[in-house]
Amino acid sequence: MIIREVFDPYNQLCAIEGLSFTRVFIAEDRGGALGFVETYVTWIAGHKCGVIYYIGVRPRAQGRGIGRGLVKHVEEYMKKLGVSFVLASTVMTNRRSRCFFNKMGYYEYSTKELEGLLGRRALSVIIRRLYITKDDDVILIKPLRYGKPTPKAQIVKMLVSSSFGKRLFLKH
Ligand SMILES: CC(C)(COP(=O)(O)OP(=O)(O)OC[C@H]1O[C@@H](n2cnc3c(N)ncnc32)[C@H](O)[C@@H]1OP(=O)(O)O)[C@@H](O)C(=O)NCCC(=O)NCCS
């Protein structure tokens, strides 16, 4: 099972649990599965958001564009569902995962940075929506519906800037 090949025991458990509430896409060749991605759709401040819960590629198949293909596929699927933002999370020490998501066009925020930009309440809503696992301290966000390049701080404010978002995050 790929999950056991790529994750530590704690994340194996979370990823296995994720199979029960996510939509899973699998990349395979004639020899079998090479990679997988677990996804679901949620709402943040009135925006329909897609979440990449776990993604993994077999070690022997890494660096061959399989992760890229999986994420591209998920983004196309999410666009069809009307999703505005795709989010993922990881740990600061997982440089490979961070480089990968950065290459795929995701803006990276440490949880501290997000707290500074949005406040603790908004951050805790995002953390709950992402079912963030215990160590994750980096959140990755890609807007799917905004064509022109937008400053990083602006992206995350857009995420919480709907009228519903103002009610949700600013009233308390
Ligand atoms: C992260 C992961 C899914 C990437 O999958 P992959 O198939 O190896 O990645 P790809 O070959 O599609 O690479 C896509 C881009 O990311 C970049 N990238 C991938 N691994 C990288 C690394 N170690 N360092 C720097 N960049 C990297 C590649 O350069 C590539 O860009 P390019 O095509 O312009 O060269 C895979 O390494 C993995 O399964 N890691 C272990 C599990 C994990 O940490 N998952 C993420 C947290 S849930």
The ligand as a Gaussian input file, in Angstrom:
#p B3LYP/6-31G(d) Opt

LIG

0 1
 C        5.495000      15.448000      -2.806000
 C        5.272000      14.346000      -3.855000
 C        3.800000      13.973000      -3.893000
 C        5.728000      14.888000      -5.228000
 O        5.422000      13.915000      -6.219000
 P        6.399000      13.657000      -7.452000
 O        5.707000      12.763000      -8.409000
 O        7.718000      13.216000      -6.935000
 O        6.552000      15.142000      -8.049000
 P        6.716000      15.520000      -9.588000
 O        7.744000      14.641000     -10.208000
 O        5.378000      15.545000     -10.248000
 O        7.279000      16.997000      -9.468000
 C        6.499000      18.138000      -9.753000
 C        7.332000      19.367000      -9.518000
 O        7.704000      19.456000      -8.121000
 C        9.123000      19.591000      -8.016000
 N        9.671000      18.732000      -6.983000
 C        9.292000      17.477000      -6.688000
 N       10.076000      16.986000      -5.710000
 C       10.970000      17.971000      -5.400000
 C       12.074000      18.068000      -4.489000
 N       12.430000      17.063000      -3.698000
 N       12.777000      19.234000      -4.450000
 C       12.460000      20.262000      -5.263000
 N       11.428000      20.219000      -6.147000
 C       10.712000      19.082000      -6.220000
 C        9.688000      19.070000      -9.312000
 O       10.863000      19.805000      -9.633000
 C        8.618000      19.279000     -10.328000
 O        8.749000      20.465000     -11.046000
 P        9.312000      20.405000     -12.555000
 O        8.407000      19.441000     -13.281000
 O        9.163000      21.815000     -13.024000
 O       10.692000      19.920000     -12.451000
 C        6.157000      13.100000      -3.528000
 O        7.483000      13.505000      -3.377000
 C        5.758000      12.323000      -2.284000
 O        4.945000      11.391000      -2.358000
 N        6.323000      12.672000      -1.104000
 C        6.053000      11.926000       0.138000
 C        4.657000      12.168000       0.668000
 C        4.422000      13.644000       0.999000
 O        5.236000      14.287000       1.628000
 N        3.255000      14.161000       0.559000
 C        2.921000      15.575000       0.720000
 C        2.274000      15.897000       2.019000
 S        0.628000      15.195000       2.125000

